[in-house]
Amino acid sequence: MKAVTLERENQITAFAVQAMLGLISADVIAVAVRVEEEKVVLTFWARQHSPELEEDVDDAIFELDALFSEDHPLIEATIHVGEPDMSTLRSYGRMIYRAKRP
């Protein structure tokens, strides 16, 4: 298995940020992206799990996939209710969004 290059990770991270524009609702606490060889994982932390959040996640996946010109990696998403665990945050990849505390 070959490693993901930093250039590819940076490109996909930038794509993920672009795909998320306008899709982060008030319930979203944080979003991270992890780039693997043939897969991208978006992880969302939210105050509550709702149909609107599910729709936003689906839209983010669609928008992210549309940004790829040639290769289209598998894009998966997970949703966690509550704050991210800072001790395991690194395992989720790069944090691309973090809400300000109220």
PyMOL commands that place a pseudoatom at each C-alpha (Angstrom):
pseudoatom trace, name=CA, resn=MET, resi=1, chain=A, elem=C, hetatm=0, pos=[0.000, 0.000, 0.000]
pseudoatom trace, name=CA, resn=LYS, resi=2, chain=A, elem=C, hetatm=0, pos=[1.483, 3.343, -1.008]
pseudoatom trace, name=CA, resn=ALA, resi=3, chain=A, elem=C, hetatm=0, pos=[1.282, 6.395, 1.207]
pseudoatom trace, name=CA, resn=VAL, resi=4, chain=A, elem=C, hetatm=0, pos=[-0.766, 9.456, 0.381]
pseudoatom trace, name=CA, resn=THR, resi=5, chain=A, elem=C, hetatm=0, pos=[1.478, 12.311, -0.703]
pseudoatom trace, name=CA, resn=LEU, resi=6, chain=A, elem=C, hetatm=0, pos=[1.302, 15.586, 1.179]
pseudoatom trace, name=CA, resn=GLU, resi=7, chain=A, elem=C, hetatm=0, pos=[0.367, 17.343, -2.065]
pseudoatom trace, name=CA, resn=ARG, resi=8, chain=A, elem=C, hetatm=0, pos=[-2.638, 15.046, -2.566]
pseudoatom trace, name=CA, resn=GLU, resi=9, chain=A, elem=C, hetatm=0, pos=[-3.681, 15.391, 1.071]
pseudoatom trace, name=CA, resn=ASN, resi=10, chain=A, elem=C, hetatm=0, pos=[-3.469, 19.180, 0.796]
pseudoatom trace, name=CA, resn=GLN, resi=11, chain=A, elem=C, hetatm=0, pos=[-5.473, 19.198, -2.435]
pseudoatom trace, name=CA, resn=ILE, resi=12, chain=A, elem=C, hetatm=0, pos=[-8.246, 17.006, -1.044]
pseudoatom trace, name=CA, resn=THR, resi=13, chain=A, elem=C, hetatm=0, pos=[-8.342, 18.998, 2.194]
pseudoatom trace, name=CA, resn=ALA, resi=14, chain=A, elem=C, hetatm=0, pos=[-8.793, 22.190, 0.172]
pseudoatom trace, name=CA, resn=PHE, resi=15, chain=A, elem=C, hetatm=0, pos=[-11.539, 20.481, -1.858]
pseudoatom trace, name=CA, resn=ALA, resi=16, chain=A, elem=C, hetatm=0, pos=[-13.279, 19.451, 1.369]
pseudoatom trace, name=CA, resn=VAL, resi=17, chain=A, elem=C, hetatm=0, pos=[-13.186, 23.013, 2.697]
pseudoatom trace, name=CA, resn=GLN, resi=18, chain=A, elem=C, hetatm=0, pos=[-14.626, 24.278, -0.583]
pseudoatom trace, name=CA, resn=ALA, resi=19, chain=A, elem=C, hetatm=0, pos=[-17.323, 21.590, -0.599]
pseudoatom trace, name=CA, resn=MET, resi=20, chain=A, elem=C, hetatm=0, pos=[-18.399, 22.559, 2.927]
pseudoatom trace, name=CA, resn=LEU, resi=21, chain=A, elem=C, hetatm=0, pos=[-18.975, 26.237, 2.098]
pseudoatom trace, name=CA, resn=GLY, resi=22, chain=A, elem=C, hetatm=0, pos=[-22.531, 27.148, 3.027]
pseudoatom trace, name=CA, resn=LEU, resi=23, chain=A, elem=C, hetatm=0, pos=[-23.276, 23.712, 4.476]
pseudoatom trace, name=CA, resn=ILE, resi=24, chain=A, elem=C, hetatm=0, pos=[-22.210, 24.176, 8.087]
pseudoatom trace, name=CA, resn=SER, resi=25, chain=A, elem=C, hetatm=0, pos=[-25.298, 24.647, 10.207]
pseudoatom trace, name=CA, resn=ALA, resi=26, chain=A, elem=C, hetatm=0, pos=[-25.460, 26.001, 13.745]
pseudoatom trace, name=CA, resn=ASP, resi=27, chain=A, elem=C, hetatm=0, pos=[-25.597, 22.438, 15.111]
pseudoatom trace, name=CA, resn=VAL, resi=28, chain=A, elem=C, hetatm=0, pos=[-22.181, 21.510, 13.693]
pseudoatom trace, name=CA, resn=ILE, resi=29, chain=A, elem=C, hetatm=0, pos=[-19.390, 21.724, 16.258]
pseudoatom trace, name=CA, resn=ALA, resi=30, chain=A, elem=C, hetatm=0, pos=[-16.464, 20.506, 14.161]
pseudoatom trace, name=CA, resn=VAL, resi=31, chain=A, elem=C, hetatm=0, pos=[-15.503, 18.812, 10.891]
pseudoatom trace, name=CA, resn=ALA, resi=32, chain=A, elem=C, hetatm=0, pos=[-12.370, 16.835, 10.065]
pseudoatom trace, name=CA, resn=VAL, resi=33, chain=A, elem=C, hetatm=0, pos=[-11.123, 15.237, 6.864]
pseudoatom trace, name=CA, resn=ARG, resi=34, chain=A, elem=C, hetatm=0, pos=[-8.882, 12.168, 6.672]
pseudoatom trace, name=CA, resn=VAL, resi=35, chain=A, elem=C, hetatm=0, pos=[-7.303, 11.269, 3.342]
pseudoatom trace, name=CA, resn=GLU, resi=36, chain=A, elem=C, hetatm=0, pos=[-6.402, 7.647, 2.735]
pseudoatom trace, name=CA, resn=GLU, resi=37, chain=A, elem=C, hetatm=0, pos=[-5.053, 6.003, -0.414]
pseudoatom trace, name=CA, resn=GLU, resi=38, chain=A, elem=C, hetatm=0, pos=[-8.415, 5.440, -2.107]
pseudoatom trace, name=CA, resn=LYS, resi=39, chain=A, elem=C, hetatm=0, pos=[-10.828, 6.894, 0.428]
pseudoatom trace, name=CA, resn=VAL, resi=40, chain=A, elem=C, hetatm=0, pos=[-11.710, 10.220, 2.023]
pseudoatom trace, name=CA, resn=VAL, resi=41, chain=A, elem=C, hetatm=0, pos=[-13.467, 10.270, 5.388]
pseudoatom trace, name=CA, resn=LEU, resi=42, chain=A, elem=C, hetatm=0, pos=[-15.365, 13.325, 6.605]
pseudoatom trace, name=CA, resn=THR, resi=43, chain=A, elem=C, hetatm=0, pos=[-16.092, 13.316, 10.327]
pseudoatom trace, name=CA, resn=PHE, resi=44, chain=A, elem=C, hetatm=0, pos=[-18.726, 15.641, 11.756]
pseudoatom trace, name=CA, resn=TRP, resi=45, chain=A, elem=C, hetatm=0, pos=[-19.368, 16.457, 15.404]
pseudoatom trace, name=CA, resn=ALA, resi=46, chain=A, elem=C, hetatm=0, pos=[-22.741, 18.027, 16.097]
pseudoatom trace, name=CA, resn=ARG, resi=47, chain=A, elem=C, hetatm=0, pos=[-24.948, 19.152, 18.962]
pseudoatom trace, name=CA, resn=GLN, resi=48, chain=A, elem=C, hetatm=0, pos=[-27.693, 16.846, 17.717]
pseudoatom trace, name=CA, resn=HIS, resi=49, chain=A, elem=C, hetatm=0, pos=[-28.281, 14.378, 14.911]
pseudoatom trace, name=CA, resn=SER, resi=50, chain=A, elem=C, hetatm=0, pos=[-31.063, 15.603, 12.644]
pseudoatom trace, name=CA, resn=PRO, resi=51, chain=A, elem=C, hetatm=0, pos=[-32.465, 15.022, 9.148]
pseudoatom trace, name=CA, resn=GLU, resi=52, chain=A, elem=C, hetatm=0, pos=[-31.124, 18.459, 8.177]
pseudoatom trace, name=CA, resn=LEU, resi=53, chain=A, elem=C, hetatm=0, pos=[-27.637, 17.454, 9.268]
pseudoatom trace, name=CA, resn=GLU, resi=54, chain=A, elem=C, hetatm=0, pos=[-27.899, 14.216, 7.282]
pseudoatom trace, name=CA, resn=GLU, resi=55, chain=A, elem=C, hetatm=0, pos=[-28.906, 16.248, 4.220]
pseudoatom trace, name=CA, resn=ASP, resi=56, chain=A, elem=C, hetatm=0, pos=[-25.985, 18.654, 4.699]
pseudoatom trace, name=CA, resn=VAL, resi=57, chain=A, elem=C, hetatm=0, pos=[-23.569, 15.709, 4.989]
pseudoatom trace, name=CA, resn=ASP, resi=58, chain=A, elem=C, hetatm=0, pos=[-24.987, 14.159, 1.805]
pseudoatom trace, name=CA, resn=ASP, resi=59, chain=A, elem=C, hetatm=0, pos=[-24.649, 17.519, 0.042]
pseudoatom trace, name=CA, resn=ALA, resi=60, chain=A, elem=C, hetatm=0, pos=[-21.046, 17.853, 1.244]
pseudoatom trace, name=CA, resn=ILE, resi=61, chain=A, elem=C, hetatm=0, pos=[-20.207, 14.404, -0.132]
pseudoatom trace, name=CA, resn=PHE, resi=62, chain=A, elem=C, hetatm=0, pos=[-21.835, 15.260, -3.464]
pseudoatom trace, name=CA, resn=GLU, resi=63, chain=A, elem=C, hetatm=0, pos=[-20.025, 18.610, -3.689]
pseudoatom trace, name=CA, resn=LEU, resi=64, chain=A, elem=C, hetatm=0, pos=[-16.682, 17.064, -2.748]
pseudoatom trace, name=CA, resn=ASP, resi=65, chain=A, elem=C, hetatm=0, pos=[-17.053, 14.309, -5.340]
pseudoatom trace, name=CA, resn=ALA, resi=66, chain=A, elem=C, hetatm=0, pos=[-17.903, 16.904, -8.006]
pseudoatom trace, name=CA, resn=LEU, resi=67, chain=A, elem=C, hetatm=0, pos=[-14.565, 18.664, -7.403]
pseudoatom trace, name=CA, resn=PHE, resi=68, chain=A, elem=C, hetatm=0, pos=[-12.537, 15.624, -8.527]
pseudoatom trace, name=CA, resn=SER, resi=69, chain=A, elem=C, hetatm=0, pos=[-11.732, 15.686, -12.235]
pseudoatom trace, name=CA, resn=GLU, resi=70, chain=A, elem=C, hetatm=0, pos=[-10.248, 12.253, -12.861]
pseudoatom trace, name=CA, resn=ASP, resi=71, chain=A, elem=C, hetatm=0, pos=[-10.008, 9.972, -9.866]
pseudoatom trace, name=CA, resn=HIS, resi=72, chain=A, elem=C, hetatm=0, pos=[-12.997, 9.793, -7.596]
pseudoatom trace, name=CA, resn=PRO, resi=73, chain=A, elem=C, hetatm=0, pos=[-12.056, 8.224, -4.263]
pseudoatom trace, name=CA, resn=LEU, resi=74, chain=A, elem=C, hetatm=0, pos=[-14.701, 6.651, -2.101]
pseudoatom trace, name=CA, resn=ILE, resi=75, chain=A, elem=C, hetatm=0, pos=[-16.065, 9.360, 0.195]
pseudoatom trace, name=CA, resn=GLU, resi=76, chain=A, elem=C, hetatm=0, pos=[-17.491, 8.341, 3.553]
pseudoatom trace, name=CA, resn=ALA, resi=77, chain=A, elem=C, hetatm=0, pos=[-18.862, 10.403, 6.413]
pseudoatom trace, name=CA, resn=THR, resi=78, chain=A, elem=C, hetatm=0, pos=[-19.485, 9.780, 10.076]
pseudoatom trace, name=CA, resn=ILE, resi=79, chain=A, elem=C, hetatm=0, pos=[-21.456, 11.865, 12.526]
pseudoatom trace, name=CA, resn=HIS, resi=80, chain=A, elem=C, hetatm=0, pos=[-20.751, 12.044, 16.251]
pseudoatom trace, name=CA, resn=VAL, resi=81, chain=A, elem=C, hetatm=0, pos=[-23.016, 13.810, 18.704]
pseudoatom trace, name=CA, resn=GLY, resi=82, chain=A, elem=C, hetatm=0, pos=[-21.043, 15.915, 21.160]
pseudoatom trace, name=CA, resn=GLU, resi=83, chain=A, elem=C, hetatm=0, pos=[-17.631, 17.541, 21.355]
pseudoatom trace, name=CA, resn=PRO, resi=84, chain=A, elem=C, hetatm=0, pos=[-14.604, 15.958, 19.684]
pseudoatom trace, name=CA, resn=ASP, resi=85, chain=A, elem=C, hetatm=0, pos=[-12.270, 14.067, 22.016]
pseudoatom trace, name=CA, resn=MET, resi=86, chain=A, elem=C, hetatm=0, pos=[-9.105, 16.129, 21.813]
pseudoatom trace, name=CA, resn=SER, resi=87, chain=A, elem=C, hetatm=0, pos=[-6.946, 13.171, 22.855]
pseudoatom trace, name=CA, resn=THR, resi=88, chain=A, elem=C, hetatm=0, pos=[-7.928, 11.176, 19.739]
pseudoatom trace, name=CA, resn=LEU, resi=89, chain=A, elem=C, hetatm=0, pos=[-8.433, 14.069, 17.361]
pseudoatom trace, name=CA, resn=ARG, resi=90, chain=A, elem=C, hetatm=0, pos=[-5.353, 13.217, 15.316]
pseudoatom trace, name=CA, resn=SER, resi=91, chain=A, elem=C, hetatm=0, pos=[-6.902, 9.901, 14.256]
pseudoatom trace, name=CA, resn=TYR, resi=92, chain=A, elem=C, hetatm=0, pos=[-9.646, 11.823, 12.437]
pseudoatom trace, name=CA, resn=GLY, resi=93, chain=A, elem=C, hetatm=0, pos=[-7.242, 13.613, 10.118]
pseudoatom trace, name=CA, resn=ARG, resi=94, chain=A, elem=C, hetatm=0, pos=[-7.191, 17.358, 9.655]
pseudoatom trace, name=CA, resn=MET, resi=95, chain=A, elem=C, hetatm=0, pos=[-9.650, 19.593, 11.451]
pseudoatom trace, name=CA, resn=ILE, resi=96, chain=A, elem=C, hetatm=0, pos=[-11.176, 21.905, 8.831]
pseudoatom trace, name=CA, resn=TYR, resi=97, chain=A, elem=C, hetatm=0, pos=[-13.889, 23.520, 10.942]
pseudoatom trace, name=CA, resn=ARG, resi=98, chain=A, elem=C, hetatm=0, pos=[-14.336, 24.218, 14.643]
pseudoatom trace, name=CA, resn=ALA, resi=99, chain=A, elem=C, hetatm=0, pos=[-17.239, 26.297, 15.974]
pseudoatom trace, name=CA, resn=LYS, resi=100, chain=A, elem=C, hetatm=0, pos=[-16.582, 29.094, 18.376]
pseudoatom trace, name=CA, resn=ARG, resi=101, chain=A, elem=C, hetatm=0, pos=[-17.765, 28.339, 21.864]
pseudoatom trace, name=CA, resn=PRO, resi=102, chain=A, elem=C, hetatm=0, pos=[-20.935, 30.208, 22.814]
for i in range(1, 102): cmd.bond("trace and resi %d" % i, "trace and resi %d" % (i + 1))
show_as sticks, trace
zoom trace
